[in-house]
Amino acid sequence: MKYLRLKKAKEITSVLKSGKRLHEKTLTLVYFPSEATAMAVCVGKKFGGSVQRNRIKRLLREAFRGYLPLLTPCKVLLIPKKKEAYFYGEFSRDIGKLLEKERLIERRTG
C-alpha cells in the first residue's frame, strides 16, 4: 500500500496548525483526518548533518510503512525528538502506540 508525501510547506503548515499532536518518547506525531493518507517527516538541522538527518527520515518512513494497511486515511507529520541514537524498533513501537491510542489503526493481535 502506498501513501502520498506532503511536500509543500503550505500543506505541512496547515497540518501543524489544525492537526492534533501526540507525544511519545522518541517522536511527536501530528495528524489531521483527510480523504487519502499522506505523510511527511520533519527533521531540523539540530539533529546533525545531512547523513544523520536522512538516516532518521529513512527509519521513520520505514516504521510508518508497517502500519499503512491498518491506518485510516489522514495526513501525518512525524517529528523526532533529540536523542543520542535512533533505532527502527523504537520508532515503530512509538508510532504504533500513538496510532492505537487515537484509534487510527486496528489493534494488532499477537
C-alpha positions in Angstrom: 0.0 0.0 0.0 1.3 3.4 -0.9 0.9 6.8 0.7 1.2 10.3 -0.6 4.0 12.6 0.5 3.3 16.0 1.9 5.9 18.1 0.1 4.7 21.7 0.0 5.3 24.0 3.0 1.7 25.2 2.8 0.4 21.6 3.3 2.7 20.9 6.2 1.9 24.2 7.9 -1.8 23.5 7.6 -1.4 20.1 9.3 0.8 21.7 12.1 -1.8 24.4 12.7 -5.0 22.4 12.6 -3.8 18.9 13.5 -3.8 17.0 16.8 -0.4 16.4 18.4 0.5 13.2 20.1 3.8 12.7 22.1 5.8 9.6 22.9 9.4 9.1 24.0 11.1 9.2 20.5 8.7 11.4 18.5 5.8 13.7 18.1 3.0 12.7 15.7 0.7 15.4 14.3 -2.3 14.2 12.3 -5.4 15.6 10.6 -8.2 13.4 9.0 -8.3 13.5 5.2 -9.5 11.6 2.2 -6.1 10.0 1.4 -3.2 9.0 3.6 -0.3 11.5 3.3 2.9 11.7 5.4 5.9 14.0 5.9 8.9 13.8 8.2 10.3 17.0 9.7 13.9 16.8 10.8 15.7 20.0 11.6 19.4 20.9 11.4 19.8 20.4 15.2 19.8 16.6 14.6 23.2 16.8 12.8 24.5 16.8 9.3 22.6 15.6 6.2 23.7 12.0 6.7 22.3 11.8 10.2 19.1 13.6 9.2 18.5 11.4 6.2 19.0 8.2 8.3 16.4 9.4 10.8 14.0 10.1 7.9 14.5 6.7 6.4 13.9 5.0 9.7 10.7 6.9 10.3 9.3 6.3 6.8 10.0 2.6 7.1 8.4 2.4 10.6 5.3 4.2 9.3 5.1 2.0 6.3 4.4 -1.0 8.5 1.2 0.5 9.8 -0.2 1.6 6.4 -2.6 -1.4 5.8 -4.3 -0.8 9.1 -4.4 3.0 9.0 -7.5 5.2 8.5 -6.9 8.0 5.9 -5.2 11.0 7.4 -2.4 13.5 6.9 0.5 12.7 9.3 3.7 14.6 10.3 6.4 12.7 12.1 8.8 14.9 14.2 11.6 13.1 16.0 12.8 14.2 19.4 16.5 14.9 20.0 18.4 11.8 21.3 21.8 10.2 21.3 20.9 7.3 19.0 17.9 6.4 16.8 16.6 2.9 16.2 13.9 1.5 13.9 12.4 -0.6 16.7 11.8 2.4 19.0 10.2 4.4 16.2 8.0 1.6 15.1 6.8 0.9 18.7 6.1 4.5 19.4 4.2 5.1 16.1 2.1 2.0 16.9 1.3 3.2 20.4 0.2 6.7 19.2 -1.9 5.3 16.4 -3.6 2.8 18.7 -4.2 5.4 21.3 -6.1 7.6 18.9 -7.8 4.6 17.3 -6.3 5.4 13.8 -5.5 1.7 13.4 -6.9 -1.6 14.5 -5.1 -3.2 17.4 -2.7 -5.9 16.3 -3.1 -9.3 17.9 -0.1 -11.4 18.7 
